Amino acid sequence: MKNIERILKIELPEGQSAFLWGPRKTGKTTYLKKRFPDSLIYDFLKTDFFIEISKNPALLRERLLAKNEGFLKYPIILDEVQKVPQVLDEVHWLIENKSLRFILCGSSARKLKRGQANLLGGRAWRFEMFPLVTAELNNVDLLHVLNHGMIPQHYLQGEEYRKSLKAYVQDYLKEEIFAEGLTRNIPAFSRFFDAFGYSHGELTNYSNIARDCGVDSKTVKEYYQILVDTLLAWRIEPFKKRQSRQVITKAAKYYLFDVGVAGYLTKRNLQEKRGIEFGKAFEHFLLMEIVAYRSYSGKDFGINFWRTKSGLEVDFILGNGEIAIEVKGARRLDKRDLKGLETFMEGRSLKRSIVVCNEREKRLRNKIEILPWDSFLRELWEGGIL
């Protein structure tokens, strides 16, 4: 990790604080230590410190006020801050009365929001940390990425990566939800989480999943919302502008935050760049790159999908419909692979229509750009797609 330069840039002017959110093991703490080497760091994962501050949040204020001013000119880092929501009142006071700066780091703001914690009323900017992205790496091996995923430890591991993925899913993801008290029905949520793997990236039918989990549809929707709020999943809504009755406008899709974690849940082990499972993982991987680019670049654009009731589909519609992107895992496209894009383009004036695929060279066919995946991602991160 020491040799991987992360793309996230946190630049804080005088008097400005920030939240940094992201799933565990994405590299938040490592990044902050490197980016702010002179900052004081308080970690609520340390049991003794967690218990002390939980019982008496004012201790943090008293300890900081006793520090030499030289230490306080840098942002103060509070790691896993969601574990002690009441400490945010002390942070608020220190920002207002002592002009201290904080970076509040954690894996989820859901507990803070549900507990009506003090989220500092706009006094802190929001940043997110994602797993690794291709722009941070050299010589990306596609199968390696799709199998290992992009969580730094898993990506860098050898053959032991599957054991790490198993531990991550079983010992962290579910535990994170239960430990934070985000759901009380542990057996039902465990069944839901297992079932989520089989509906991953597909049109979501809440009723079917509810039957599998033994709960009602409302509860399943809440479970999905928990994953979204904890940044463990992303919800992609259908594109709804200028639609006919033949276009799906209600059912959303959900994708986990990491392609390797999704692969573990679906028991996927890709050996070659072909087949249905490869195509699903390939699409998921490209979506996560687009989502990370949107956040890191600060560009606020929509990400949707488009699908007709007859099954024609475009994987990603960006912006307000200006850019349409279809993902195909094939090494050579034929006319059928372009049908969804061609249908979506009818009667619309798009800036670009792109098929991202496994072909070796760029080409153009009837206003549709056919781009190798590495060319597409290079252009994305250079700011050339949006």
C-alpha positions in Angstrom: 0.0 0.0 0.0 2.9 2.4 0.7 3.7 2.5 -3.0 0.1 3.0 -4.2 -0.8 6.7 -4.6 -4.5 7.2 -3.9 -6.5 9.5 -6.1 -8.6 11.0 -3.3 -7.5 14.5 -2.5 -8.5 16.1 0.8 -7.4 19.7 0.8 -8.8 21.6 3.8 -8.6 25.4 4.1 -8.2 27.1 7.5 -11.2 26.4 9.7 -12.6 23.6 7.5 -13.4 20.1 8.8 -14.4 17.0 6.9 -16.1 13.6 7.1 -14.4 10.7 5.4 -16.7 7.7 4.9 -16.0 4.3 3.3 -16.2 0.6 4.0 -13.6 -1.0 6.2 -10.3 -1.9 4.7 -10.6 0.5 1.8 -7.5 2.3 3.1 -9.0 5.4 4.9 -6.7 5.3 8.0 -3.6 4.5 5.9 -4.4 7.4 3.6 -5.0 9.9 6.5 -1.8 9.0 8.2 0.1 9.5 5.0 -1.7 12.7 4.0 -1.7 14.3 7.5 1.4 12.9 9.2 1.5 15.6 11.9 -2.2 15.2 12.9 -3.3 13.8 16.2 -5.3 10.5 15.7 -7.8 9.1 18.1 -9.1 5.6 17.2 -12.5 4.4 18.6 -11.6 0.9 17.6 -9.3 0.8 20.6 -11.5 -0.6 23.3 -10.1 1.3 26.3 -10.4 4.7 24.5 -13.9 3.8 23.2 -15.1 3.0 26.7 -13.6 6.1 28.2 -15.1 8.5 25.7 -18.5 6.7 25.6 -18.9 7.2 29.3 -17.6 10.8 29.3 -17.4 12.5 25.9 -16.1 15.7 27.5 -12.8 13.9 28.1 -11.9 14.4 24.4 -12.4 18.2 24.7 -10.4 18.4 28.0 -7.5 16.4 26.5 -7.4 18.5 23.4 -7.5 21.7 25.3 -4.5 20.6 27.3 -2.4 20.0 24.1 0.3 22.3 22.9 -1.0 24.6 20.2 1.5 23.3 17.8 -0.4 20.0 17.7 -3.7 21.7 17.1 -2.9 23.6 14.0 -3.3 20.4 12.0 -6.7 18.6 11.5 -7.5 16.2 14.4 -8.5 12.7 13.1 -11.2 10.8 14.9 -11.3 7.3 13.4 -14.5 5.1 13.5 -16.4 8.1 14.9 -19.8 6.5 14.3 -19.2 4.3 17.3 -19.5 7.3 19.7 -22.1 9.6 18.2 -22.3 11.8 21.3 -18.7 12.9 20.8 -19.9 15.0 17.9 -21.3 17.6 20.2 -17.9 18.1 21.7 -16.4 18.4 18.2 -19.0 21.0 17.3 -18.1 23.0 20.4 -14.4 22.8 19.6 -14.9 23.9 16.0 -17.1 26.9 17.0 -15.2 28.1 20.1 -11.6 27.0 19.5 -11.5 27.0 15.6 -10.1 23.5 15.6 -10.3 21.3 12.5 -11.4 17.7 12.4 -11.4 14.8 10.0 -14.1 12.5 11.2 -13.6 9.1 9.6 -15.9 6.1 9.7 -17.5 3.2 7.8 -21.1 4.4 8.1 -23.1 7.6 8.8 -26.3 5.6 9.2 -26.0 5.1 12.9 -25.3 8.8 13.4 -28.3 9.8 11.3 -30.7 7.4 12.9 -29.6 8.4 16.4 -30.1 12.1 15.4 -26.4 12.7 16.1 -24.9 16.2 15.6 -23.6 16.1 12.0 -22.2 19.6 12.4 -24.7 21.4 10.3 -22.7 21.7 7.2 -19.5 22.6 8.9 -17.7 19.5 7.6 -17.2 18.6 3.9 -18.0 15.1 2.8 -15.4 12.8 1.2 -15.6 9.1 0.4 -12.9 6.4 0.0 -13.5 3.6 -2.4 -11.5 0.4 -3.0 -8.6 0.8 -5.4 -9.3 2.0 -9.0 -7.4 1.4 -12.1 -6.0 4.9 -12.3 -4.0 4.1 -9.1 -2.5 0.9 -10.5 -0.1 -0.2 -13.2 -0.5 -3.1 -15.6 -4.0 -4.1 -14.5 -4.8 -7.8 -15.0 -8.6 -8.0 -15.6 -9.1 -11.5 -14.3 -7.1 -10.7 -11.2 -9.3 -7.7 -10.5 -12.5 -9.6 -11.1 -11.5 -12.4 -8.8 -9.6 -10.6 -6.1 -11.6 -7.4 -6.1 -10.1 -4.0 -5.4 -10.0 -3.9 -1.6 -6.3 -3.2 -1.2 -5.4 -6.2 0.9 -7.3 -8.6 -1.3 -6.0 -7.1 -4.5 -2.4 -7.4 -3.3 -2.7 -10.9 -1.9 -1.7 -14.1 -3.6 -3.7 -17.4 -3.6 -4.9 -16.8 0.0 -7.2 -14.0 -1.2 -10.3 -16.2 -1.0 -9.8 -16.8 2.7 -9.6 -13.1 3.2 -12.8 -12.5 1.2 -14.6 -15.1 3.3 -13.4 -13.5 6.5 -14.4 -10.1 5.2 -17.9 -11.2 4.4 -18.5 -13.4 7.4 -16.6 -11.5 10.1 -17.0 -8.0 9.0 -19.9 -7.2 6.7 -22.6 -9.0 8.7 -21.0 -8.2 12.0 -20.8 -4.5 11.1 -24.6 -4.4 10.6 -25.3 -6.4 13.8 -22.7 -4.6 15.9 -24.0 -1.2 15.0 -27.5 -2.3 15.9 -28.8 -1.4 12.4 -31.1 -4.5 12.4 -32.5 -6.7 15.2 -33.6 -9.7 13.2 -30.2 -11.3 12.7 -31.3 -14.6 11.1 -33.5 -12.8 8.5 -30.8 -10.3 7.6 -28.3 -13.2 7.2 -30.7 -14.9 4.8 -31.2 -11.7 3.0 -27.5 -11.1 2.6 -27.0 -14.5 1.1 -29.9 -14.1 -1.2 -28.6 -10.7 -2.3 -25.7 -12.4 -4.1 -28.1 -14.1 -6.5 -30.0 -10.9 -7.3 -26.9 -8.8 -7.6 -26.9 -6.5 -10.6 -30.4 -7.7 -11.6 -33.8 -6.0 -11.6 -34.9 -6.2 -7.9 -38.1 -8.0 -7.0 -38.6 -7.3 -3.3 -41.5 -9.7 -3.0 -39.4 -12.7 -4.2 -36.5 -11.9 -1.9 -39.0 -11.4 1.0 -40.3 -14.9 0.5 -36.8 -16.3 0.6 -36.0 -14.4 3.8 -39.2 -15.0 5.6 -40.0 -11.3 6.1 -42.2 -8.8 4.3 -41.3 -6.6 1.3 -41.1 -3.5 3.5 -38.4 -5.1 5.6 -36.4 -6.2 2.5 -36.5 -2.6 1.3 -35.1 -1.5 4.6 -32.3 -4.1 4.4 -31.3 -2.8 1.0 -31.4 0.7 2.4 -29.0 -0.4 5.2 -26.5 -1.6 2.6 -26.8 1.7 0.7 -26.4 3.8 3.8 -23.4 1.9 5.0 -21.8 2.3 1.6 -21.8 -1.5 1.1 -24.0 -1.3 -2.0 -25.1 1.2 -4.7 -28.6 1.5 -6.0 -29.0 2.3 -9.7 -32.4 3.6 -10.7 -33.9 3.2 -14.2 -33.6 6.2 -16.6 -37.1 7.8 -16.6 -36.8 10.8 -19.0 -39.1 10.6 -22.1 -40.2 7.0 -21.6 -42.9 5.0 -23.3 -45.0 2.4 -21.6 -42.7 -0.3 -22.9 -39.8 0.9 -20.7 -39.2 -0.3 -17.1 -39.3 2.7 -14.8 -39.7 1.3 -11.2 -37.4 -1.7 -10.5 -33.9 -0.7 -9.3 -30.7 -2.6 -9.4 -28.2 -3.0 -6.5 -24.5 -3.6 -6.8 -22.1 -4.3 -3.9 -19.2 -1.9 -3.5 -16.5 -4.4 -4.5 -16.5 -6.9 -7.4 -14.4 -9.4 -5.3 -16.9 -9.4 -2.5 -19.8 -10.0 -5.0 -17.8 -12.8 -6.5 -17.5 -14.5 -3.1 -21.2 -14.2 -2.4 -22.1 -15.7 -5.8 -19.3 -18.4 -5.5 -17.7 -17.1 -8.7 -14.2 -18.1 -9.8 -13.4 -16.8 -13.2 -10.8 -18.7 -15.2 -11.2 -17.0 -18.6 -12.6 -13.8 -20.1 -15.8 -15.2 -21.5 -19.2 -16.4 -20.4 -22.2 -15.0 -18.5 -20.5 -14.8 -15.1 -17.5 -13.0 -16.6 -19.9 -10.5 -18.3 -21.7 -9.8 -15.0 -18.4 -9.2 -13.1 -17.1 -7.1 -16.0 -20.1 -4.8 -15.9 -19.9 -4.5 -12.1 -16.2 -3.6 -12.2 -16.8 -0.8 -14.8 -19.7 0.6 -12.8 -17.5 0.8 -9.7 -14.9 2.7 -11.7 -17.6 5.2 -12.9 -19.0 5.6 -9.4 -15.5 6.2 -7.9 -14.6 8.7 -10.7 -17.8 10.7 -10.0 -16.9 11.0 -6.3 -13.2 11.7 -6.7 -13.6 14.2 -9.6 -16.4 16.1 -7.8 -18.6 15.9 -10.9 -22.2 15.4 -9.9 -23.8 13.3 -12.7 -26.5 10.8 -12.7 -25.9 7.0 -13.2 -28.9 5.1 -14.4 -29.8 2.1 -16.6 -32.4 1.7 -19.4 -34.4 -1.4 -20.1 -37.5 -2.2 -22.1 -40.1 -4.8 -21.1 -39.0 -6.9 -24.1 -35.4 -7.1 -22.7 -33.5 -4.5 -24.7 -31.1 -2.7 -22.3 -28.4 -0.1 -22.0 -26.3 -0.7 -18.9 -25.4 2.9 -17.9 -27.0 6.2 -18.8 -24.8 9.0 -17.6 -25.8 12.6 -16.9 -29.3 13.5 -18.0 -29.2 11.0 -20.9 -26.2 12.6 -22.7 -24.0 9.5 -22.6 -25.1 5.9 -23.1 -22.7 3.0 -22.2 -23.2 -0.7 -22.9 -20.8 -3.2 -21.4 -20.1 -6.4 -23.3 -17.5 -9.1 -22.3 -17.2 -10.4 -25.8 -13.9 -10.2 -27.7 -15.7 -9.5 -30.9 -19.1 -7.8 -31.1 -21.8 -8.5 -33.6 -25.0 -6.6 -34.6 -27.1 -8.1 -31.8 -24.7 -6.5 -29.2 -25.6 -3.1 -30.4 -29.4 -3.4 -30.5 -30.1 -1.9 -27.1 -28.0 1.1 -27.8 -29.4 1.6 -31.2 -33.0 1.5 -29.8 -32.1 4.0 -27.0 -30.6 6.4 -29.6 -33.7 6.6 -31.7 -35.2 10.1 -31.4 -32.4 11.2 -29.0 -29.4 13.5 -29.5 -26.6 11.9 -27.5 -23.2 13.3 -27.0 -21.7 9.8 -27.1 -22.9 6.2 -27.4 -20.2 3.7 -26.3 -19.8 -0.1 -26.1 -17.1 -1.0 -23.6 -15.8 -4.5 -24.5 -12.9 -6.9 -24.7 -11.9 -6.0 -28.2 -8.3 -5.0 -28.8 -8.8 -1.8 -30.8 -11.2 1.2 -31.0 -13.6 1.4 -33.9 -16.7 3.3 -34.9 -20.0 1.8 -36.2 -23.0 3.9 -37.0 -22.2 6.6 -34.4 -21.5 3.9 -31.8 -18.0 3.9 -30.4 -16.6 0.5 -29.6 -13.8 0.9 -27.0 -11.5 -1.7 -25.3 -12.1 -1.5 -21.6 -8.6 -0.2 -20.8 -9.0 2.6 -23.3 -12.4 3.5 -21.9 -11.0 3.7 -18.3 -8.0 5.7 -19.3 -10.2 8.2 -21.0 -12.6 8.2 -18.0 -9.9 9.0 -15.5 -8.4 11.6 -17.7 -11.8 13.4 -17.8 -12.5 12.6 -21.4 -15.8 10.8 -21.0 -17.6 13.4 -19.0 
